[in-house]
């Protein structure tokens, strides 16, 4: 099934509706670095509430993962409790574990500069401002319908059909 990029309709047909609610994000670059895209889908009770996607002609997969997370916060109404799922362990750990220390050190890592600092700061400020949105890692390409759907949105720039 992963030998080609699936459309949104194909994802809905191929994968069971296993996780009923949350906001699911994904980003990629092909090749990395190179052109890339991000995708976000907000789901409540198994139904799509909103979705968004975008494209950058010169980027990296990590930038697109962070861009997707930033866009996800815009889809969830302020005060609404939900879980934001990302298959980027780097992005999830950045928000949940590392960014607070980097901020305390003037946005520096112990070993050097913070990469993608512009997006890391935006994502971290949203993360801090919106504690009702829990950020959690989800395994990529593991058959979770809405993660696959976000992946399809992130790769939409590579297809003629959404």
N, C-alpha and C positions, 0 to 999 in steps of 0.2 A: 504494500500500500504506500510506502514512503518513497517509491521510485520516481514519483512525480509530485508536483505541488497540487494539493487538493483545493478545490473551490469550497466556499462556505457550505453550499448545498451538499457537496460530497462528504464533508466533515460531519454534518448533521445526520446523514444517512449511515455513515460508517461507524460512528462511535456512540455508545450508550450514554444516556443523560445521567452520569454517575454523581456529579456534584451539582446540587440544585441552586446554590446561591454563591455569589462572590464577584469580584472583579479580577479578570484574568489578563495577564500581560505577556507580550513576547516581543523580541527584537532580534534582528539578524543583519548580517552583511555578507554578500556573496560577490567576490571573495572577501575575505576579512584581512585588511581593510579594503573597502570598495563601496559600491552602491549598497544601500540597505533600506530596511523598513521596520516599522513598529506597528503593533496592533494591540487593541484593548477591547474587551467585551465585558459589559456589566450585566450580570444575570441575577434574577430574583425568582425563586420558586420555579426554576427550570426554564424561564422565559427571558429572552434578550430584552433588557431595559434600554440599553444604548450601546453603541460601539463606535470606534474611531480607528483610523489607521493613517500612516504617513510614510513618506519616502525621503531619503537623503541621497544624493548622487555620490557623495564622498564621505564615508563614515566608518565606524567600527561596530561590531556586534555589541560591545559594552555600552557605547553611546546610545544605540537603539533600544537596548534593554532599559536604560535609565530614562530615555525619552518616553517609553511606554508607561513606566511607573508614574512619571509626572503627569501624563495625560490621563491616567486612570483616576487620579484624585479629582480631576475636573468633571468626571462622569458621575461621581458619587456625591449626592447632596450632603452639605455640611450637617454634621450631627448624626448621620445614618451609620449605624454599626454594620460593618461587613469585614470580610477578609480579602486582602489583595494577594493574589497568587502570582508568583513569578518563578519561572524555571531558571533564572539566573541566580545561582548561589552567591556569586560575587555581589550582585546588586542587593540581595536580601541581607547578606552579612554586613555590607556597607552601612545600610540603614539601621539594622538591629544591634550591631556590635562596634563598628569601627568609627563611624562619622562623629560621634560625640567626642572621642579622644582627639581626632584630627582637629575638630573645632577648638578644643581647649588649647591645642598646640599651634593655633594660628593657621589652621588648615594645612598642616604639614604632617607627613608620616614620619615615623622614626627613621625610615630608610630613604626618605626623599619626598619629592612632591606627590600630591594626590592627583592621579590621572583623572581626566574628565571633570575637573573641579567645578566648572560652571554647572554641569548637570547634577553632580553630587550635591552641591549646595542647595539647588532648587528642590531636589527630591528630599533631602534631609529636612529642610524647613517645612515642607508639606507634611512629612512624616511626624515631625514634632507638633505641628499645629493641629493635626488630625489624629489624635490618639485612638479615636473610635474605629479607625481603619487599621486592622492588624495585618502586618506584612509577613507572609509565609512562603517558604520555598516549596515548589512542586516539581516532581521529576518530569523532565522533558520527554516528549514522544513516548509516553507510557499509556496512551489510550484514553486519557481524560478528555472528554468531549470539549470542554470549554478552553482547556489549554491548547488543544489542537485547533480550535476555532481561532484563538488569538494568534497562533502560528500562521494560520491561513491568511489572516488579516495582515500580518507582518510581511508576508511574502506576496501580497496582492500586486505589488508593483512589477512582479515578474510574470504576471499572467494577463490575458486579455479580459478574463471574466472574474468578477469578485467571488 
